[in-house]
Amino acid sequence: MEKTRTPRELCDWVDSVTSVLSETADGKRYARSGATLRKKLWEEIRPLGLFARHRYGSRSDVKCTPNLGNENYDGRIDFDDKSTPSIYVEITHAKDGHDESLRLRVLSENGTVNWLGPIATSGTKASGKQTIHVENESVNHKVTLAKNLKILEERISSKSNKNYGPNHVLVIVIDDYIAFRNQDDRVVLAERAKSVVDCAKPGFGEVFLLGSSGNYLATVV
């Protein structure tokens, strides 16, 4: 997982791992679990590869190295030209992680889940007797958009209390499947992100928005 690869090699490797996991029921359960290495793969290594591929394309002189340690970055981008400084990539997700974990459990158990419907739980996970019920109903897109914009603000603001530097970049992964699915949504997203960054002033050289689909990258500052 920490092997150094070009952006294309890293994306291809992640795709190969997820393809293998999708072939069996056990693999799918693991991919939807809260296991540490699964989270590292999906929430840090995959976005690192997607970001680098967007920014540097198929360049073979660019190398990506995921970081599984506790330093204040999730991956490093180096260049064969040693006069070019390394880039340290910090990745955060503008999402409700607890909400997602509950829906993934329902998906794993039932094979399907409504990604937006209200959730009700009873019991606790620790007792092994927690039940999760997700309403199968539609949700107004304006509600979904507002919820995700609020989470975006919280994620950016949370990064303003840590020490980074000019060679650090912040990559904020957003949901471009549902919440920010069209161009109008993304205009609102970009404007809100820039406003919050200007106010919170997180100590990064650059800040980017990355779609979880891998098809969208925008520079905030």
Backbone bond lengths (Angstrom), bond angles and torsions (degrees), N, CA, C in turn:
res aa  C-N    CA-C-N  psi(-1)  N-CA   C-N-CA  omega(-1)  CA-C   N-CA-C  phi
1 M - - - 1.459 - - 1.525 112.31 -
2 E 1.329 116.99 -25.18 1.463 120.35 -178.94 1.525 112.84 -98.73
3 K 1.305 116.92 9.27 1.461 120.45 -179.02 1.527 110.22 -65.03
4 T 1.322 116.32 141.83 1.456 121.83 177.46 1.521 109.84 -79.93
5 R 1.342 115.96 129.21 1.466 121.39 -178.30 1.526 109.72 -141.22
6 T 1.328 116.40 161.31 1.455 120.25 170.72 1.535 107.37 -71.82
7 P 1.341 118.58 163.45 1.469 119.92 178.68 1.531 112.78 -53.51
8 R 1.324 117.70 -45.43 1.466 119.94 -179.61 1.523 111.39 -65.71
9 E 1.326 116.77 -42.13 1.464 120.22 178.99 1.525 110.80 -61.86
10 L 1.331 116.54 -40.05 1.465 119.70 -178.99 1.518 110.37 -66.50
11 C 1.321 117.50 -45.15 1.474 120.51 178.70 1.531 110.93 -62.66
12 D 1.318 116.29 -42.08 1.469 119.91 179.39 1.520 110.81 -64.24
13 W 1.333 117.37 -38.61 1.463 120.35 179.85 1.527 110.86 -65.71
14 V 1.339 117.22 -45.01 1.464 120.69 178.35 1.522 109.90 -60.79
15 D 1.330 117.38 -43.13 1.469 120.63 178.90 1.527 111.01 -60.59
16 S 1.325 116.85 -38.30 1.466 120.19 -179.07 1.524 111.06 -68.00
17 V 1.329 116.89 -38.92 1.470 120.34 178.79 1.530 110.73 -66.73
18 T 1.328 116.73 -46.33 1.465 119.56 -179.28 1.519 111.11 -66.03
19 S 1.330 117.35 -32.09 1.465 120.72 176.96 1.526 110.94 -64.95
20 V 1.327 116.39 -42.96 1.470 120.53 178.19 1.529 110.49 -64.06
21 L 1.330 117.43 -43.06 1.461 120.88 -179.68 1.522 111.66 -63.41
22 S 1.327 117.45 -31.78 1.464 120.68 -176.88 1.527 113.01 -76.60
23 E 1.335 117.06 -7.40 1.459 120.16 -174.40 1.521 113.65 -80.89
24 T 1.331 118.40 -20.46 1.461 121.26 -177.08 1.521 110.72 -130.59
25 A 1.343 115.89 158.50 1.460 120.89 177.53 1.523 110.82 -63.50
26 D 1.338 117.52 -40.18 1.463 120.85 178.92 1.527 110.66 -64.59
27 G 1.329 115.81 -39.69 1.454 119.91 178.92 1.515 111.64 -64.29
28 K 1.326 117.08 -40.86 1.461 121.17 178.69 1.524 110.74 -65.19
29 R 1.342 116.22 -40.85 1.469 119.42 178.50 1.528 110.54 -61.95
30 Y 1.335 115.91 -41.94 1.467 119.00 178.78 1.525 110.83 -64.51
31 A 1.339 116.76 -41.70 1.464 121.07 -178.03 1.519 111.62 -64.32
32 R 1.339 117.11 -25.30 1.459 121.35 -179.19 1.522 112.47 -98.68
33 S 1.321 116.93 2.14 1.465 121.29 -176.34 1.518 110.69 -85.53
34 G 1.329 115.01 177.52 1.453 120.67 176.87 1.512 112.51 -98.08
35 A 1.332 117.16 19.59 1.466 121.28 -179.21 1.527 110.60 -57.58
36 T 1.332 116.25 141.68 1.460 121.51 -174.63 1.522 112.82 -58.22
37 L 1.340 117.30 -48.83 1.455 119.55 -177.64 1.520 111.44 -67.97
38 R 1.324 117.23 -33.43 1.467 120.29 176.15 1.522 109.84 -62.72
39 K 1.349 116.91 -43.83 1.457 120.94 179.80 1.532 110.47 -65.45
40 K 1.339 116.47 -39.48 1.460 119.50 177.77 1.532 110.64 -61.50
41 L 1.325 115.78 -43.64 1.458 120.52 -178.79 1.520 111.23 -62.85
42 W 1.332 116.17 -51.15 1.460 120.61 -171.39 1.528 112.74 -82.15
43 E 1.326 117.06 -34.91 1.463 119.72 -171.86 1.524 114.16 -98.52
44 E 1.330 116.98 -12.75 1.466 118.94 -179.61 1.532 112.26 -126.65
45 I 1.328 116.89 -53.03 1.464 119.58 -173.96 1.528 111.52 -70.33
46 R 1.323 117.07 -44.92 1.471 119.07 178.51 1.535 111.78 -60.69
47 P 1.350 119.04 -49.74 1.468 118.25 177.70 1.528 113.37 -60.69
48 L 1.335 117.42 -35.29 1.462 120.38 177.64 1.527 110.08 -59.04
49 G 1.331 116.35 -46.42 1.459 120.23 179.78 1.514 112.20 -65.13
50 L 1.331 116.71 -42.98 1.465 120.32 -179.28 1.531 111.29 -64.11
51 F 1.325 115.75 -43.45 1.460 120.11 178.48 1.527 110.77 -60.51
52 A 1.323 115.95 -48.58 1.467 120.22 -177.66 1.526 110.93 -64.69
53 R 1.332 116.90 -38.29 1.466 119.46 179.75 1.525 110.88 -66.44
54 H 1.343 116.50 -40.39 1.461 119.59 176.32 1.524 111.02 -61.03
55 R 1.307 115.33 -44.59 1.471 119.43 -171.60 1.526 113.16 -80.66
56 Y 1.344 116.97 -34.16 1.456 119.49 -173.01 1.525 113.72 -119.29
57 G 1.319 117.12 -2.87 1.459 120.00 177.07 1.519 112.66 61.56
58 S 1.330 116.20 -134.18 1.470 121.58 -175.76 1.528 112.80 -97.65
59 R 1.322 116.83 20.07 1.456 119.76 -178.60 1.525 111.29 -59.62
60 S 1.317 116.58 129.66 1.462 120.93 -179.65 1.518 112.27 -88.94
61 D 1.352 116.33 -8.83 1.463 119.72 -179.97 1.524 112.03 -90.46
62 V 1.334 116.54 4.26 1.464 122.36 178.43 1.526 108.02 -108.30
63 K 1.331 116.61 131.80 1.457 120.87 -176.36 1.534 110.11 -126.75
64 C 1.327 115.52 135.55 1.470 122.22 -179.41 1.527 109.39 -112.31
65 T 1.317 115.61 132.69 1.469 120.65 177.43 1.520 109.17 -128.44
66 P 1.328 118.58 109.61 1.469 121.01 176.03 1.524 110.55 -63.45
67 N 1.313 116.23 149.97 1.459 121.66 179.57 1.525 108.96 -117.56
68 L 1.321 117.02 115.50 1.462 120.96 179.35 1.522 111.99 -96.53
69 G 1.328 117.10 3.66 1.457 121.46 179.65 1.518 112.48 -84.94
70 N 1.334 116.19 -164.77 1.464 121.85 -175.41 1.529 113.49 -105.88
71 E 1.329 117.07 14.64 1.456 119.47 177.99 1.531 110.01 -67.84
72 N 1.327 115.77 170.85 1.473 118.98 -174.54 1.528 112.36 -87.14
73 Y 1.314 116.52 42.27 1.461 121.86 171.84 1.530 108.08 -156.93
74 D 1.329 115.87 153.58 1.470 121.62 -177.11 1.517 112.95 -101.07
75 G 1.321 116.77 -14.07 1.456 120.11 178.07 1.513 109.97 -166.48
76 R 1.335 115.27 157.15 1.464 120.66 -179.73 1.519 108.84 -123.03
77 I 1.322 115.80 139.91 1.460 121.60 176.06 1.519 107.81 -114.94
78 D 1.332 115.72 121.65 1.454 122.05 -179.44 1.525 109.90 -115.21
79 F 1.322 115.14 164.53 1.455 121.43 -177.36 1.518 109.68 -129.02
80 D 1.338 115.41 144.07 1.465 119.11 177.19 1.521 110.60 -60.92
81 D 1.323 116.71 -32.03 1.463 121.49 174.42 1.529 108.07 -76.74
82 K 1.299 117.16 101.61 1.461 121.92 -172.70 1.526 113.30 -67.14
83 S 1.333 116.88 -9.90 1.463 118.98 176.41 1.525 111.37 -78.76
84 T 1.331 116.44 -12.08 1.466 121.36 177.94 1.523 108.86 -90.16
85 P 1.319 118.63 120.98 1.472 120.53 -177.52 1.530 112.24 -63.17
86 S 1.317 116.02 147.95 1.461 121.14 174.88 1.527 109.80 -66.15
87 I 1.314 115.68 152.53 1.461 121.95 177.42 1.524 108.09 -112.85
88 Y 1.335 115.81 131.41 1.453 121.54 -179.87 1.529 108.31 -105.93
89 V 1.319 115.72 120.04 1.465 121.69 -171.08 1.530 110.57 -104.32
90 E 1.315 115.61 119.83 1.466 122.41 173.92 1.528 107.25 -103.30
91 I 1.312 116.61 130.42 1.464 121.44 -175.47 1.518 109.81 -117.97
92 T 1.325 116.17 133.18 1.459 121.32 173.78 1.523 108.18 -136.09
93 H 1.327 115.48 155.61 1.467 120.77 -177.71 1.521 110.04 -114.92
94 A 1.327 115.73 128.37 1.461 120.60 177.00 1.525 108.64 -84.93
95 K 1.334 115.14 75.32 1.457 120.55 -177.81 1.519 109.54 -151.21
96 D 1.324 115.51 163.74 1.462 122.55 173.92 1.521 106.84 -91.52
97 G 1.327 116.73 99.25 1.456 120.96 -175.24 1.514 113.86 -62.07
98 H 1.336 117.37 -37.68 1.465 120.25 179.95 1.519 110.46 -66.69
99 D 1.315 116.40 -44.59 1.461 121.17 177.66 1.530 110.15 -58.29
100 E 1.317 116.37 -45.79 1.461 120.22 -179.68 1.523 111.59 -61.90
101 S 1.334 116.97 -42.67 1.469 119.81 -178.12 1.526 111.54 -62.60
102 L 1.336 116.97 -37.11 1.462 120.08 178.21 1.526 110.65 -66.49
103 R 1.310 116.98 -43.71 1.465 120.07 -179.86 1.531 111.33 -66.29
104 L 1.332 116.56 -37.09 1.461 119.35 178.09 1.526 111.12 -65.61
105 R 1.329 117.55 -34.54 1.460 120.12 176.82 1.523 110.54 -65.47
106 V 1.320 116.55 -42.47 1.469 120.03 177.76 1.528 109.74 -64.56
107 L 1.329 116.74 -42.38 1.465 120.66 178.45 1.517 111.03 -60.12
108 S 1.332 116.43 -42.47 1.458 120.81 -179.20 1.519 111.84 -66.28
109 E 1.329 116.39 -36.92 1.459 120.75 -177.58 1.528 112.94 -80.78
110 N 1.342 116.45 -36.51 1.465 119.94 -172.86 1.517 114.71 -108.94
111 G 1.330 116.81 -14.49 1.452 119.69 -179.37 1.517 114.25 85.38
112 T 1.325 117.45 -5.32 1.455 122.16 177.72 1.517 109.58 -157.37
113 V 1.328 117.04 154.08 1.462 120.79 178.23 1.525 109.00 -158.61
114 N 1.314 116.44 144.62 1.457 121.53 172.03 1.524 107.28 -78.78
115 W 1.338 118.28 123.99 1.461 121.06 -172.85 1.518 112.95 -81.58
116 L 1.346 117.27 -9.08 1.463 119.38 -176.41 1.517 114.06 -123.11
117 G 1.320 118.27 -22.18 1.462 121.46 -176.00 1.513 113.00 -59.40
118 P 1.344 117.82 151.79 1.468 122.29 179.08 1.526 112.06 -57.50
119 I 1.349 115.47 147.15 1.463 122.21 -179.07 1.524 109.77 -112.31
120 A 1.330 115.60 137.12 1.469 121.42 172.20 1.523 107.76 -126.13
121 T 1.334 116.93 136.82 1.465 121.32 178.89 1.519 110.09 -127.27
122 S 1.316 114.64 155.15 1.462 121.13 173.17 1.517 107.85 -142.53
123 G 1.333 116.94 151.06 1.451 120.50 -175.62 1.509 111.02 74.12
124 T 1.334 116.75 -174.20 1.459 121.46 -179.22 1.521 110.34 -127.47
125 K 1.316 115.53 152.66 1.458 120.38 178.21 1.519 110.60 -66.74
126 A 1.335 116.81 -35.45 1.467 120.79 -178.72 1.517 111.81 -62.09
127 S 1.328 116.90 -34.68 1.469 120.59 -179.58 1.513 112.18 -78.49
128 G 1.333 116.41 -13.52 1.458 119.81 -177.18 1.509 112.96 77.93
129 K 1.329 116.76 9.55 1.462 120.73 -176.20 1.532 112.06 -122.02
130 Q 1.318 115.90 23.56 1.452 118.83 178.72 1.533 110.53 -77.85
131 T 1.299 116.68 133.49 1.454 121.68 174.17 1.526 108.66 -114.60
132 I 1.319 115.56 142.81 1.464 122.07 -177.90 1.521 108.01 -124.84
133 H 1.315 115.32 128.81 1.462 119.55 176.92 1.521 108.70 -124.17
134 V 1.332 115.44 124.88 1.461 121.58 178.92 1.523 108.38 -111.52
135 E 1.316 116.60 121.29 1.463 121.05 178.96 1.530 109.84 -65.77
136 N 1.304 116.04 135.66 1.457 120.80 178.58 1.525 109.17 -94.28
137 E 1.330 114.43 76.22 1.455 119.28 -178.27 1.522 110.25 -140.98
138 S 1.322 116.42 158.64 1.458 121.27 -179.39 1.530 109.99 -80.45
139 V 1.328 115.41 158.73 1.458 122.00 179.79 1.525 107.83 -130.85
140 N 1.318 117.32 135.64 1.457 121.87 179.02 1.529 110.00 -57.63
141 H 1.319 116.27 132.90 1.463 120.08 -175.51 1.526 111.94 -62.64
142 K 1.328 117.81 -31.83 1.460 120.46 178.86 1.523 110.89 -63.41
143 V 1.331 116.92 -34.72 1.463 121.38 177.77 1.531 109.71 -66.84
144 T 1.325 115.47 -45.55 1.467 120.24 179.11 1.524 110.98 -62.22
145 L 1.323 116.61 -42.68 1.460 121.28 -180.00 1.523 111.07 -62.41
146 A 1.332 116.88 -46.63 1.465 121.28 -179.29 1.526 111.27 -62.32
147 K 1.331 116.52 -41.69 1.467 121.25 179.88 1.523 110.67 -61.44
148 N 1.320 116.48 -44.57 1.457 120.01 -177.33 1.518 112.34 -72.92
149 L 1.315 118.01 -31.03 1.468 120.37 175.27 1.526 110.82 -66.27
150 K 1.330 116.65 -38.08 1.461 120.86 178.09 1.535 110.65 -64.63
151 I 1.323 115.90 -42.76 1.469 119.57 178.17 1.527 109.88 -63.85
152 L 1.330 117.11 -40.16 1.460 121.47 177.60 1.528 110.54 -56.72
153 E 1.318 116.82 -46.93 1.464 121.32 179.08 1.524 110.94 -58.65
154 E 1.329 116.45 -43.77 1.462 120.77 -178.92 1.524 111.70 -63.69
155 R 1.335 116.57 -40.82 1.465 120.14 -178.05 1.536 110.99 -66.87
156 I 1.323 116.31 -42.35 1.471 118.90 179.31 1.520 110.33 -66.02
157 S 1.327 116.52 -44.89 1.466 120.43 -178.77 1.520 111.64 -62.14
158 S 1.333 117.03 -34.27 1.467 120.23 -178.80 1.518 112.50 -66.29
159 K 1.337 116.69 -20.85 1.459 121.05 -179.63 1.529 112.71 -87.39
160 S 1.320 116.94 -4.25 1.466 119.71 -176.48 1.521 112.64 -81.57
161 N 1.339 117.22 -8.71 1.466 120.40 -176.39 1.526 112.77 -101.90
162 K 1.343 117.17 10.27 1.457 120.59 -178.08 1.525 109.78 -119.13
163 N 1.330 115.01 157.65 1.460 120.31 -177.91 1.526 110.51 -93.39
164 Y 1.317 115.72 116.68 1.459 121.43 174.88 1.521 107.28 -120.24
165 G 1.316 117.65 -151.26 1.457 119.30 -179.82 1.510 110.82 -164.57
166 P 1.340 117.70 177.54 1.459 121.36 -175.54 1.521 114.01 -64.18
167 N 1.339 117.75 -21.23 1.463 120.22 178.89 1.530 111.95 -93.93
168 H 1.323 116.61 5.08 1.461 121.43 174.72 1.523 109.30 -96.05
169 V 1.323 116.03 138.13 1.464 120.58 173.88 1.524 108.36 -122.20
170 L 1.315 115.43 145.89 1.457 121.70 177.48 1.524 108.42 -105.09
171 V 1.322 116.20 126.04 1.461 122.29 176.33 1.520 108.01 -112.92
172 I 1.319 116.09 115.80 1.468 121.69 -179.32 1.521 108.11 -101.21
173 V 1.326 116.45 114.71 1.468 120.84 -179.83 1.523 108.90 -83.89
174 I 1.332 115.88 125.48 1.465 120.68 -178.60 1.531 109.71 -119.01
175 D 1.313 115.84 160.49 1.462 122.30 -179.78 1.528 109.64 -85.39
176 D 1.332 116.06 100.51 1.461 118.80 177.66 1.531 111.89 -99.90
177 Y 1.331 115.46 13.40 1.464 120.22 171.91 1.533 110.51 -85.94
178 I 1.337 115.96 -42.83 1.468 120.38 -173.45 1.526 111.20 -123.74
179 A 1.330 117.23 -61.11 1.468 120.63 -171.70 1.529 112.84 -63.25
180 F 1.325 117.16 -46.57 1.466 121.76 -177.38 1.530 108.54 -120.49
181 R 1.307 115.00 61.49 1.461 120.52 -168.05 1.523 114.07 -87.29
182 N 1.323 119.03 -15.20 1.463 119.47 -178.22 1.530 110.21 -132.04
183 Q 1.308 115.24 173.55 1.460 120.71 -173.91 1.525 112.32 -63.32
184 D 1.331 117.59 -39.19 1.467 120.38 179.02 1.524 110.86 -61.00
185 D 1.332 116.08 -43.08 1.472 120.48 177.76 1.524 110.44 -60.21
186 R 1.321 116.53 -39.48 1.463 120.33 -174.82 1.517 111.82 -74.48
187 V 1.321 116.78 -27.46 1.465 119.89 173.90 1.526 109.42 -65.00
188 V 1.342 115.87 -45.91 1.464 120.87 177.18 1.525 110.15 -61.81
189 L 1.317 116.25 -43.07 1.462 122.04 179.32 1.521 111.35 -58.52
190 A 1.320 117.12 -50.17 1.461 121.24 -177.16 1.530 111.59 -63.44
191 E 1.322 116.19 -40.68 1.467 120.37 179.51 1.523 111.04 -64.60
192 R 1.347 116.08 -44.48 1.466 119.71 -179.66 1.527 110.90 -66.15
193 A 1.315 116.68 -42.64 1.461 120.29 -179.47 1.531 110.74 -61.02
194 K 1.333 117.19 -44.75 1.468 119.82 -179.67 1.522 111.01 -64.30
195 S 1.331 116.53 -39.14 1.460 120.31 179.54 1.527 110.98 -62.54
196 V 1.324 116.40 -44.01 1.463 120.38 -178.56 1.521 110.68 -69.70
197 V 1.328 117.48 -41.16 1.466 120.85 178.56 1.528 110.09 -62.37
198 D 1.319 117.34 -43.69 1.468 120.90 179.42 1.530 111.18 -60.99
199 C 1.326 116.11 -33.81 1.468 120.93 -178.79 1.528 111.86 -81.51
200 A 1.345 116.41 -47.49 1.468 120.83 -175.83 1.520 112.23 -76.61
201 K 1.338 116.83 -29.44 1.459 123.25 179.89 1.537 113.16 51.17
202 P 1.334 116.94 56.78 1.471 118.32 174.23 1.520 109.62 -64.16
203 G 1.321 116.65 145.87 1.467 120.20 -170.97 1.509 114.58 -82.78
204 F 1.330 117.38 60.41 1.456 121.83 179.15 1.526 109.84 -115.18
205 G 1.325 115.65 149.18 1.453 119.42 174.89 1.509 111.84 -66.79
206 E 1.342 116.76 -36.72 1.456 122.42 178.97 1.522 109.67 -146.84
207 V 1.332 115.95 155.18 1.466 122.41 177.26 1.525 108.08 -131.01
208 F 1.324 116.44 134.36 1.458 121.50 -177.20 1.529 110.79 -128.62
209 L 1.326 115.09 155.11 1.461 123.00 170.40 1.519 107.54 -110.04
210 L 1.338 116.34 127.35 1.464 121.74 -178.11 1.516 109.30 -122.50
211 G 1.331 117.59 124.16 1.453 120.66 176.97 1.516 111.21 -70.68
212 S 1.330 117.48 138.59 1.463 120.30 -179.86 1.519 112.72 -65.04
213 S 1.338 117.08 -18.20 1.461 120.93 176.23 1.525 111.72 -72.75
214 G 1.329 115.75 -21.47 1.459 120.86 -175.40 1.510 113.23 89.47
215 N 1.335 117.14 2.05 1.470 121.08 -175.73 1.519 114.24 -101.63
216 Y 1.328 117.53 4.38 1.468 119.92 -173.27 1.519 110.26 -141.67
217 L 1.318 116.37 129.45 1.463 122.14 172.79 1.520 107.40 -142.87
218 A 1.322 116.84 130.63 1.465 121.83 178.90 1.518 109.25 -136.85
219 T 1.318 116.36 141.48 1.457 122.20 176.99 1.524 109.32 -86.57
220 V 1.333 116.53 128.19 1.461 121.23 176.06 1.519 109.31 -86.68
221 V 1.317 115.96 -54.78 1.472 122.06 175.08 1.525 108.20 -144.02
